[in-house]
Amino acid sequence: MGIGYSLIRTSLDNIEALRGRPEAVAEFVYQDPGAYVAPKPGFLSRLFDSPAKVAKVPVPERSDGDETGLDKSWHIVHYLLSGDSGRGAGPLAIIGDDLHPLADLDLGLGKPNVISAEAAKAFTVAAAAMSEVDFLVRYVPDEMPLDELYMGEVVARGDVDDIREYALENFHVLRNFVRQAAENNEAIITYYS
């Protein structure tokens, strides 16, 4: 068990069809019409608000192969790309860019976020120029902020080579996945699970 990071490629039309619709987002992400659990209304809401009637708009379809994940390596990958354990800056910091929520919905570890097609394209250009050596240049356990990084304690206890390979493998997964999104002019929905 742990905190994993997942990404779903989808069209810009699908992003707009899902924006601000927590029930639809939950169904889209989990592929389960019963995935959404509505928050319980407060006492005053139950007393004074009448239930709104909302037309049921279909949830967009998902595509085969539209999802990948970085498992628990996401924070180390983010640090190695951006040099920052926080949000980071620049096109390589897309994992830390959580400022574009898709809907007011907590999937257990925060709101689903959107990486725009433009951000995916900028990441693709920057990441394509990055070799494995470039990616791993910051992987210096004695200099890394291990106490700030998810999985940092694993590196600190001595699993240095295993985590290096784990991060490198997931860098390739991320780079290839985002490149596909950029080539298709797609956005990416991200969420932690």
Buried (B, 14 or more C-beta within 10 A) or exposed (E): EEBBBBBBBBBEEBBEBBEEBBBBBBBBBBEEEEBBEEEEEEEEEEEEEEEEEEEEEEBBEBBEEBBBBBBBBBBBBBBBBBBBBEEBEBBBBBBBBBEBBBBEBEBEEEBBBBBBBEBBBBBBEBBEEBEEEEBBEBBEBEEBEBEEBBBBEBBBEEBBEEBBEBBBBBBEBBBEBBBBBBEBEBBBBBBBE
